[in-house]
């Protein structure tokens, strides 16, 4: 079983903080969709891909909601040619997610989604403060998030996730509490929340470099914001199942969870990554990680010539162990030690002991996981457990 990820890199405009591969060249949309459909067919010639049962589909970006309705229909026509989606018979069998901008969610657009089998929407709300939305260069306004949720529910889509962001310049704890309350008022089933990060070569990074007046929150305020986020959402009935993700019972993101659970996935489109298991048990696994070229023109040109524009690397047992540390420990379930080789288990427990003693890690039923206290130094803990 595997997940299918399709990267849709198109954006009407770029957000100030985004470091993902994207383009505003909307005139290339049809040519790109044609190329992705061709990639689906090219990859179907490989037995390790053709015979896979797809459990989840995720259209990410970029802004997938920038595709036209005919383009979405074309894409799903080709997906079903190779990976028949059981959603046609049972809407709960396959989780099919599309990322959307709130202002792209119109009644006409939304009505098509269930016809395609799409049963989960992930929307970038980010904040309910219009001034901060303008700072981020987001296209939507705060009230359009509420309107989009209403539109989606009217067409029968209940599984809705929204992204929130905190740590804005000059943001106060009260500002953040208002955003959390606004999100809770929507009563959506999934909320992801991220601290605003300044990534190199983004517009936000360049702004900070030239504007010393850009006052970012200090670490203590960021910690307080994360604390109240956890408290408010768990009190409202959400499970804190991954460092940045909260879900009502039964509504965890199955697609993203597959990444954290070491489940293979197929990535289609420019800059998309794939993960294929070659052999071995979870404790001594050998796998391949591959990625398509992060250039839309090069991607389209290669596909048109019948070539897969990808590179790959072999993941040996030690690299696989390191990947498990940096991914599984992000989740509330933690790292299953029974899936480690004896060598890796001994190494992990030896390095973890000081964190267990300091109540930063906990061990329960052969699972190693972060404590609430450990969440705030998770990067340091994980870097300390990997093999170098």
JOHU-V627592 format. One record per residue. N is the residue number from 1. RES is the residue in one letter. PSI is psi as a letter, one per 30 degrees, with the letter a starting at -180 (none if undefined). Layout:
N|RES|PSI, N|RES|PSI
//
This chain:
1|X|k, 2|X|l, 3|X|l, 4|X|j, 5|X|k, 6|X|k, 7|X|k, 8|X|j, 9|X|g, 10|X|k, 11|X|k, 12|X|e, 13|X|l, 14|X|k, 15|X|l, 16|X|f, 17|X|f, 18|X|k, 19|X|g, 20|X|l, 21|X|k, 22|X|l, 23|X|l, 24|X|g, 25|X|i, 26|X|f, 27|X|f, 28|X|g, 29|X|e, 30|X|e, 31|X|e, 32|X|e, 33|X|e, 34|X|e, 35|X|e, 36|X|e, 37|X|e, 38|X|e, 39|X|e, 40|X|e, 41|X|e, 42|X|e, 43|X|f, 44|X|f, 45|X|f, 46|X|k, 47|X|e, 48|X|f, 49|X|e, 50|X|e, 51|X|g, 52|X|k, 53|X|k, 54|X|k, 55|X|e, 56|X|l, 57|X|k, 58|X|j, 59|X|j, 60|X|l, 61|X|a, 62|X|a, 63|X|i, 64|X|f, 65|X|f, 66|X|f, 67|X|k, 68|X|l, 69|X|e, 70|X|e, 71|X|e, 72|X|e, 73|X|e, 74|X|e, 75|X|e, 76|X|f, 77|X|e, 78|X|e, 79|X|e, 80|X|f, 81|X|e, 82|X|e, 83|X|i, 84|X|k, 85|X|k, 86|X|f, 87|X|f, 88|X|f, 89|X|f, 90|X|j, 91|X|f, 92|X|f, 93|X|e, 94|X|k, 95|X|k, 96|X|j, 97|X|k, 98|X|k, 99|X|k, 100|X|k, 101|X|k, 102|X|e, 103|X|f, 104|X|f, 105|X|j, 106|X|l, 107|X|e, 108|X|e, 109|X|e, 110|X|e, 111|X|f, 112|X|f, 113|X|e, 114|X|e, 115|X|e, 116|X|f, 117|X|f, 118|X|k, 119|X|g, 120|X|k, 121|X|k, 122|X|j, 123|X|k, 124|X|i, 125|X|e, 126|X|e, 127|X|l, 128|X|g, 129|X|j, 130|X|e, 131|X|e, 132|X|e, 133|X|e, 134|X|e, 135|X|e, 136|X|f, 137|X|h, 138|X|k, 139|X|f, 140|X|l, 141|X|l, 142|X|e, 143|X|f, 144|X|f, 145|X|e, 146|X|e, 147|X|e, 148|X|e, 149|X|e, 150|X|e, 151|X|e, 152|X|e, 153|X|e, 154|X|f, 155|X|g, 156|X|g, 157|X|j, 158|X|e, 159|X|j, 160|X|k, 161|X|k, 162|X|k, 163|X|k, 164|X|l, 165|X|k, 166|X|l, 167|X|g, 168|X|l, 169|X|k, 170|X|g, 171|X|k, 172|X|l, 173|X|e, 174|X|e, 175|X|e, 176|X|e, 177|X|e, 178|X|e, 179|X|e, 180|X|e, 181|X|e, 182|X|e, 183|X|e, 184|X|e, 185|X|f, 186|X|f, 187|X|h, 188|X|l, 189|X|f, 190|X|k, 191|X|k, 192|X|k, 193|X|k, 194|X|k, 195|X|k, 196|X|j, 197|X|k, 198|X|j, 199|X|k, 200|X|k, 201|X|g, 202|X|l, 203|X|e, 204|X|e, 205|X|e, 206|X|e, 207|X|e, 208|X|e, 209|X|e, 210|X|f, 211|X|j, 212|X|f, 213|X|f, 214|X|j, 215|X|j, 216|X|l, 217|X|k, 218|X|l, 219|X|e, 220|X|e, 221|X|e, 222|X|e, 223|X|e, 224|X|e, 225|X|e, 226|X|e, 227|X|e, 228|X|e, 229|X|e, 230|X|e, 231|X|e, 232|X|e, 233|X|e, 234|X|e, 235|X|f, 236|X|g, 237|X|g, 238|X|k, 239|X|k, 240|X|i, 241|X|f, 242|X|l, 243|X|e, 244|X|g, 245|X|k, 246|X|k, 247|X|k, 248|X|l, 249|X|k, 250|X|f, 251|X|g, 252|X|k, 253|X|j, 254|X|e, 255|X|e, 256|X|e, 257|X|f, 258|X|e, 259|X|e, 260|X|f, 261|X|g, 262|X|h, 263|X|k, 264|X|l, 265|X|l, 266|X|k, 267|X|k, 268|X|k, 269|X|l, 270|X|k, 271|X|g, 272|X|k, 273|X|l, 274|X|l, 275|X|j, 276|X|k, 277|X|k, 278|X|e, 279|X|l, 280|X|l, 281|X|l, 282|X|f, 283|X|f, 284|X|h, 285|X|k, 286|X|k, 287|X|l, 288|X|k, 289|X|k, 290|X|l, 291|X|k, 292|X|l, 293|X|k, 294|X|h, 295|X|j, 296|X|e, 297|X|e, 298|X|e, 299|X|e, 300|X|e, 301|X|e, 302|X|e, 303|X|e, 304|X|f, 305|X|g, 306|X|g, 307|X|k, 308|X|j, 309|X|i, 310|X|l, 311|X|l, 312|X|l, 313|X|k, 314|X|k, 315|X|j, 316|X|a, 317|X|e, 318|X|e, 319|X|e, 320|X|e, 321|X|e, 322|X|e, 323|X|e, 324|X|e, 325|X|e, 326|X|f, 327|X|e, 328|X|e, 329|X|f, 330|X|f, 331|X|l, 332|X|f, 333|X|e, 334|X|a, 335|X|k, 336|X|j, 337|X|f, 338|X|f, 339|X|g, 340|X|l, 341|X|l, 342|X|e, 343|X|e, 344|X|e, 345|X|e, 346|X|e, 347|X|e, 348|X|e, 349|X|e, 350|X|e, 351|X|f, 352|X|f, 353|X|e, 354|X|e, 355|X|e, 356|X|e, 357|X|e, 358|X|g, 359|X|h, 360|X|f, 361|X|l, 362|X|l, 363|X|k, 364|X|k, 365|X|h, 366|X|g, 367|X|k, 368|X|k, 369|X|l, 370|X|k, 371|X|l, 372|X|e, 373|X|e, 374|X|f, 375|X|e, 376|X|f, 377|X|h, 378|X|e, 379|X|e, 380|X|e, 381|X|e, 382|X|e, 383|X|f, 384|X|f, 385|X|f, 386|X|l, 387|X|k, 388|X|none
//
